[in-house]
Amino acid sequence: MDKRSIISIPYWKTISISVLIMMLCLIPASELNKLNVKVQFGDIVIHFFMFLTFAVALFFDLKKYCSDRFTKFSPYIIALTISVLFGITTETLQYVLTFLNRSGNYIDLLFDFFGCLAGIGIVKFIKRKSAAGF
């Protein structure tokens, strides 16, 4: 596959980001402990920025590939809904897949949600500023 054909795959940015997030969320705890990195509140900050990035990428992919198909729902609502559902999925998988020694966490889910909201808020802010001519 040449470079041009990879870029022509719809939603390739969102798919790539979602695969990376899923990999990071499902790395076994024993592997994470080998990194030996201790950052206070690091886990929630990482969750926040992972889902902020996902929501922004999804919004722009939706606008690019489906702009004429939005009749009933705003791309903001669709991107937020899918992003939140993805966050719920990652936390549920961490809870269910016990052999990973990871645990689903309501705090992580909360920061996944805040990241999604912040991502959509940033997109709205950027769109509003660009429409105003700044």
N, C-alpha and C positions, 0 to 999 in steps of 0.2 A: 504494500500500500504506500503510495507516495504521500508527501506532506499535504498536498492539495486535497486529496480524498479524505484524510483524517479531519481536516478543518471543515469539510463540507458535511460531516455527520451532524445532524441537528442535535442540539443540547449537549455537545461534547464537553463543554466547560462544566455544566452542571453535573453531568455523569461522572466526570473525572473528580470533581470535588466531593461528590457523594461517595464514591469508592474510597477516596482518601479518608474521609470522615469515618466511614464504616470500619476501615482497617484500623484506624487509631482507636476507635471505641471498642474494638473486639480483640485487641492485642492482649494475650494472657497477662495476668497480673505479675507473674514471675518474670516476664520479659521487661515489663515496665520498671520493676524494682532494680533490674540490672543497670538502668540508666543512672540511678543514684542522683537524681536531680530533685532537690527539695526547694519548692517555691511556695511561699504562703499564698493561699487562695489560687494557686496555679491551675488547678483542675477546673474551677468554675470560669476563670478567665479564658482558658482554652475552649471550653464549651461555648462560651459567649461568642468568641471570634470565629469559631468553626461554623456556627449556624448563621451568624451575620453574613459571612462570605457566601454560604450556600444560598441564602435568601436573595442576596443581590445578584448572584450569577443566574439563579432561576428566573428572577424577574426579567433580566435583560434577554435571556434566552426565550422566554415567553413572548416578550415584545418583538423579538426578531423573527421568530418562526410562527407565531400565532396571532399577530396583531389584528388581522382581519376576522378572526374567529371569535373574538370576545364580543358577545352580544348581551349576555345576561350578567356576567360577573367581571369585575375589574381585575386586571392582571395583578394588582396589589393584593387583592383578597385571595386569588388563586395561589400566588407565590407564598403568601403567609400561611395559608392552609396546608399546602404541601410541605413546607418547611417544618411546621409544627408537627405534622404527622410523621415526618422523617425523624424528628427528635424523639418522639414517643417510641418509634420503632427501634431506634438505637438503644434507648434505655430499657425497653422490654427485652431485647435480645441479650443485653448484659445481665439482666435478672434471670432469664430462662436458661441461658447457656452456662450452667454452673461449673462446667469443667474449665472455663476460662479464669475462674477465681475472680471474676469481676462482679459488681453488684449494680443493679439498677438503682438510681438515686433520684429522689424527688427534687433535691437541690440542683443536681445537674440538669434535670428536665426543666426546672424553672429558668435556669440560665440559658438553656437551649432556646426557650421561648423568648426570653429577653433579647437574645442575639437575633432571632428572627424579626422581632419587632424593630429593633435598632436598624437592621439591614433595610427593611421596608421604609423606615423613617428617613434613612440616609438617601435612599433612591428618590423618595418624594421631595426631599429638600433639594437634591441636585436637579431634578426635573423642574421644580419651581424656579430655581435660580437661573437655569438655562433658558426657560421660557421668558423670564423677565429681562434677559439680555445681559446678564452678568458674566 
